[in-house]
Amino acid sequence: MIDRLLGKKVIGTKQCIKSMKSGEGKTLYIAKDAEQKLVNPIVDLAKEHGVEVKYINTMKELGRMCGIEVGSAATLMLE
């Protein structure tokens, strides 16, 4: 299990979409407990752009991995 996501990243569904549409992103982390209607379009976009998708159990855990105090539905690693 990964404790911390180090390196350049964007946090949040809108920022992830914006970055992937710009051709950025290596790995997309998605929280399993996030609303499916929010994350499904992001996952589809990641697959279209050849970005690896990994799942984390909870939004709270993903937020903690990003070093923030709140949960995160999606995080995109840029490098």
PyMOL commands that set and color helices and strands:
alter all, ss='L'
color gray80, all
select helices_A, chain A and resi 13-21+36-48+59-65
alter helices_A, ss='H'
color red, helices_A
select strands_A, chain A and resi 9-11+27-31+52-56+74-77
alter strands_A, ss='S'
color yellow, strands_A
deselect
rebuild
show_as cartoon
